[in-house]
């Protein structure tokens, strides 16, 4: 019985403490036709970018670590994650152009890149970003496995991203941004 409890606790700790990089078995190829799931597509500057850390998971993780002996190899192994799968990014987009849907001059959005983790910061520049309403359908699974968390801010637009594939967030001068523009204009190859 004690072994079962330990195995269950270890599994729970591993799931809640797993770095986002392990949420997908492998990166799936982006399907640009997923742009059809976008409610809003804008071009603009990302400002006020921040990672929103999940305090509940951190507290649960710390309680689990505290329950382990101080010299435990398991404690040493699990003590390191700086990010958790339930963390997400929140930022504003200073909108310069609206390609689909309706958007204010400044839009606050979320990005839960639980499949690969969010970068600590976003570089400067202009981005083409496709967004979807969290209540709208999302693109289908593109890889052999994925972890999809509930939207952390159900009233806020979120970056369009199929599980295990990359986000629809491209530097405006990139070939990907050009392809999305052509698709939205009905001129895709």
N, C-alpha and C positions, 0 to 999 in steps of 0.2 A: 504494500500500500504506500509506504514511504517513497519507494522508487517511482511509482505512478505520479505522486504529488510533485516530486522533484522534476520529472520529465515534463509535466504539464506547466510548471512554473518556468522551466527553462524555455519551453516553446513560446509561452506568453511573453517572456522577456525578450526573446529573439525577435518576435514579430514586432513588438512595440519599439524595440531599440534598433532594428535593422536600418542601416543607412539606406537612403533612397536608391542608391545605385543598384541595389539587389532586388528591386521590386519587379523587374522584368528579367526574364531569362536572357533575352537578347534584344537589341535595337531592331525595331521593325521599320521597313521603308515607308516613308511618308507617301500617302496617296493624295495628290493635289486635288482630286475630285472632292475630297472632304471639305473643301471651301464651301460647298453647298450647305454645310451645317452651320455656317457663320450667320449670325444675326446682324452683326455690325463688322465692317472692315474699315480701318482708319490708317492714315499715315500721320505720324507725329513723333514727338520727343517723349522719352520716358523720364519722369522726374519723381522724386520722393520714393524711390525704390527701397523697399525694406523686406526682410524676412520676418514673418510672423511665426514665432516659436510656440509650440503647443505646450502650455504649462501643465496640463493634466498628465500627458504622457511623461514629461520630465519628472514630475512628482512620483508617478507610479514607478518609473525606472529607478529613481533614487531610493525609494522604499525597498525595492527588490535588491538593489546593491547593498543596502544597509543590512538586509537579512542574511547576507552571505558572510562567511568568515573573512576577516581582513586579509588573510594571506591566500585566499582562494584564487585559483587560476581563472575560474569563470568570472569572478569579480573583476580581475585585471583585464580580461578580454572584453567584457561588456561596459567597462568604465569609460571608454573612449569616444563614443559617438557624439559629434557636435550637432548633427542634424538628425531629425526623425522624419519618418514618412508622412506624418501628419502636419509638418511644418509647411508653410506656403509663402508665396511672395504677394505683396500688395504694392501697387504703384499707381501713379497718375499718368495719363497720356495727355500731353498738350497737343490737341488735334489741329493739324494743318489742312487735312483733306479727308473727306468722308467718301469712301468708295461704295459702300453698301450700308443700308439702314440709316438710322438717325443717331447722331451723337452731339453732345454739347461741345463747347470749345475745350473743355477739360473733363476727362472721364477717369474715375477711380475704378480699377480693375483688380482681379486676383489672378494668380497663376499657381495652380497646384501641379507642379511637375513631379508628382510622386513617383513616376517611373524612373527618373534619373536625377532628381534633386535640382533645386534652384541655385543659380549662381549667387554668390554673396553680393554681387553688385552688377549693374548693367552699365555698359560703356556709353559714352556720349554718341550722338548721331540720331538720324531719323530712321524710324522703323515702320514697316507695313505690318500691322497686327490685326489678325482676325479674331473676333470675339464672339462668344455665344452666351445667350441667357442660360443660367444654370438649370432652368426648367425646360429648356429645349432639348431635343434628342442630341446625343453626342455621337461622334464617329464610332464605328465598331472597332473591336479589338483587332490590332494588326500584328500581334506577336503571339508566341505560344503561351505566355502567361502575363498577368498584369495585376496590379493592385490599384483599385479605383476607390478613392475615398469620397465621402459625401462632400459636397461643396461647402467650404468653410464660411462663405458669405452668400447665402441663397438669393439675396436681392441685388447682387453686384455682378456685372458682366465678368466673364472669365476668359482667359486666352484659350483659343480653340486648339485642341490637341487630342489625337486619338491615343488610347492607351498603348504604350510601348513605342510610339512614334514621336518624332520631334514636334515642337510647337509651331504654329503658324505665326511666327514672329521673325521677320527678316529685315536686314538692312535694306533701305529703299533702293540702293544701287545694285543689289544682288540680282542674279538671274532668277532666283526663286520669286522675288518680289515682282519682277517683270512678268513671269509666268502667271502669277496670281492676278495681276492687272489684266492680262490678256484673257484669262478665263472669265473674269468678271465682266469684261467687255464683249464676251462671246467670240473672241478671236483666238482661242487656244488652238495649238497645233494638233 
